[in-house]
Amino acid sequence: MTDAVVVGSGPNGLAAALTLARAGLRVEVFGAHERIGGGLRTEALFDSEVLHDICAAVHPMTPVSPFMRSLGLEAHGVALLHSPAAYGHPLQG
């Protein structure tokens, strides 16, 4: 039996589902995309060897987000990497 239903499997939907599950509720998550994650997905868009973070606006906030810090990601083997280049542009100039 489900106690709560979350529609949307992006960052906010997953955070809501996790919060409800931590409170002891049985949660189901539904999303329109065939893969969960919304803006947290990584996919090979143009070349199978180049991965892209779709809508990657959430990732940079991880170190300062109270919710993300509450997950204890390091204890689960998640290490945050920081690129020496803040951004890149594929065009000359």
NORTA-V605315 format. One record per backbone hydrogen bond with DSSP energy under -1.0 kcal/mol. CO is the residue of the C=O (numbers start at 0). NH is the residue of the N-H. E is the energy in kcal/mol with one decimal. If there is no record, write none. Layout:
co=CO nh=NH e=E
co=CO nh=NH e=E
This chain:
co=3 nh=27 e=-1.9
co=5 nh=29 e=-2.7
co=8 nh=36 e=-1.8
co=9 nh=13 e=-2.9
co=10 nh=14 e=-2.1
co=11 nh=15 e=-2.5
co=12 nh=16 e=-2.5
co=13 nh=17 e=-2.4
co=14 nh=18 e=-2.4
co=15 nh=19 e=-2.4
co=16 nh=20 e=-2.5
co=17 nh=21 e=-2.6
co=18 nh=22 e=-1.1
co=19 nh=24 e=-2.1
co=20 nh=23 e=-1.8
co=25 nh=2 e=-2.4
co=25 nh=3 e=-2.0
co=27 nh=5 e=-2.9
co=29 nh=7 e=-4.6
co=36 nh=39 e=-3.0
co=37 nh=40 e=-1.4
co=40 nh=53 e=-1.9
co=42 nh=51 e=-2.8
co=46 nh=49 e=-1.8
co=51 nh=42 e=-2.5
co=52 nh=55 e=-1.0
co=57 nh=60 e=-1.3
co=58 nh=61 e=-1.6
co=60 nh=64 e=-1.2
co=64 nh=68 e=-2.6
co=65 nh=69 e=-1.6
co=67 nh=70 e=-1.1
co=68 nh=71 e=-1.3
co=72 nh=75 e=-1.3
co=72 nh=77 e=-2.4
co=73 nh=76 e=-1.8
